[in-house]
Structure formats: structure tokens, C-alpha cells
């Protein structure tokens, strides 16, 4: 009689081959995940930067508007009546009320008149005892 053939499961791939394939697939998945995470982080930083830049532009326009408002509030026509009503002794400055002073002569530098030593030569004794 002929021996009966058993239907056995036969794996054509061995355990080392399956392990190598799993390691390669897992490493590719981790690399892909890292790329996605880094791109998302860069995009979030870009969004935050655009938000800060737009906020800066808004604040800059607000500063310009406030400076214009201050300039209009401090014009001579608006300030002078308020100063006179509060009883201040301020008077307008005229050309005749200014004092003109002569300019002072430039100061004499004593270090400029002394001979200068050559920096390439070492000094062994002090110049000023």
C-alpha cells in the first residue's frame, strides 16, 4: 500500500524573511509618519507667523491713527485757548525774544599734541612718570 499524503501547510517564506519584510515596512511607515508630522508642524508655524504678522500690521495702523489723533488734539489752535483759560503765564515765542549766543571755540585736546608712539614697538618704560 501506498502511504497516505498529508496536506501540510507549507510556508514558502521563512521566519527571517518575514521578519525582514516587517522591519522594512515598519521603518517606512515611521519615516512617512515623521514626514507628515514635520509638515504639519511647519504648516502650523506658518499659520502662527501669518497671524502674528497680521496682528502687527493692525497694531501699526492703530499706532499711526493714534499719532494722528494726538497731533490733531495738540495743535496750537486747540491748546492755546485751554492754556489761557487755565490761567497759565505762557506767552508765544517771537524772533525778538530769542537770545543768540556766540559759539564756543572747540576744546584743545592735549593728547592730540603729544607725539604718539609706534604701536609696533614695545614700550619698556612709562611715558608719564
Long-range contacts (C-beta under 8 A, 24 or more apart in sequence): none
